[in-house]
Amino acid sequence: MDPAYELSKKEGKVGTPERPLSDLGLLSYRGYWTRVLLDLLKKHKGNISIKELSDMTAIKAEDILTTLQSLELIQYRKGQHVICADPKVLDRHLKAAGPGGLEVDVSKLIWTPYKEQSYEL
């Protein structure tokens, strides 16, 4: 999963798995999203929006929202979703999530996104 999201970042697009996801597929992706988001929230200082998380991770905003809701890290206040990320809670969730899979060394990722060219006749 990590290689696909790293390619999406290079392309400047948000990635998402093909839908509908099987139960096992959702479980696998939710585990990946959980680890990525918790790591990022743990390192980040200050407020961060779901859009910013999406821009940083290339994970679809809807997937971020449902993942954070499943971890009970989202509250709805004054018409907005607010991320509530207490460091102790993040640590507990990270421990429960277990180790992730292999990570991509992005410095070794050499790829140029396809750009469609228009030809005038």
Disulfide bonds with the S-S distance in Angstrom:
none
